Amino acid sequence: MSHPESPAHSSQTLLRGNKAEAGRIHIPENIVSP
């Protein structure tokens, strides 16, 4: 986690996780991403 793109990668992972969870709990992306 010493790479300069670490935070960016984390954000991408978080977004992916949120989308995955949204699909899992069947919640529209509108609520996940305003």
C-alpha positions as CSV (number, residue, x, y, z in Angstrom):
1,M,0.0,0.0,0.0
2,S,2.9,2.3,-0.7
3,H,1.8,3.1,-4.2
4,P,0.6,6.6,-5.0
5,E,-2.5,5.1,-6.6
6,S,-3.4,3.3,-3.5
7,P,-6.2,5.7,-2.5
8,A,-7.6,5.7,-6.0
9,H,-7.6,1.9,-6.0
10,S,-9.3,1.8,-2.7
11,S,-12.0,4.1,-4.0
12,Q,-12.5,1.9,-7.0
13,T,-12.7,-1.2,-4.8
14,L,-15.2,0.6,-2.5
15,L,-17.4,1.6,-5.5
16,R,-17.3,-2.0,-6.8
17,G,-18.1,-3.3,-3.3
18,N,-21.0,-0.9,-3.0
19,K,-22.4,-1.9,-6.4
20,A,-22.0,-5.6,-5.6
21,E,-23.8,-5.1,-2.3
22,A,-26.5,-3.0,-4.0
23,G,-27.1,-5.8,-6.5
24,R,-27.1,-8.3,-3.6
25,I,-29.7,-6.5,-1.5
26,H,-31.5,-5.4,-4.7
27,I,-31.2,-1.7,-4.1
28,P,-31.1,0.8,-7.1
29,E,-27.9,2.6,-7.7
30,N,-29.7,5.9,-7.3
31,I,-29.6,5.3,-3.5
32,V,-26.0,4.1,-3.6
33,S,-24.8,6.8,-5.9
34,P,-26.7,10.1,-5.6
